[in-house]
Amino acid sequence: MSIPIFTEQLKFPIVWQTSILALAQTGRKEEIMLAFASLQLELKSISRGRKSKTARLEAWHIKAVIPDRQSFEAIKKALADIPGIKVVL
């Protein structure tokens, strides 16, 4: 579940800084990078954040350039559709 963002109020292009909560697994960074590449979006940075106490979940911090509303909606959906992604903030 993600928090609704009122995209009609955003002025594109934007530099989107977001975090993702996901199941910890090998290859997660590559999956996220592939989602951006498949939509031809500029991924400025990606870094793994903290893991949960049980190391089951981990956070990912992303900064990307989003040119328009359609791309914004597409990347949010693409990230949410990756197996193991729990929350896209």
Order of alpha helices (4+ residues) and beta strands (2+ residues): beta-alpha-beta-beta-alpha-beta
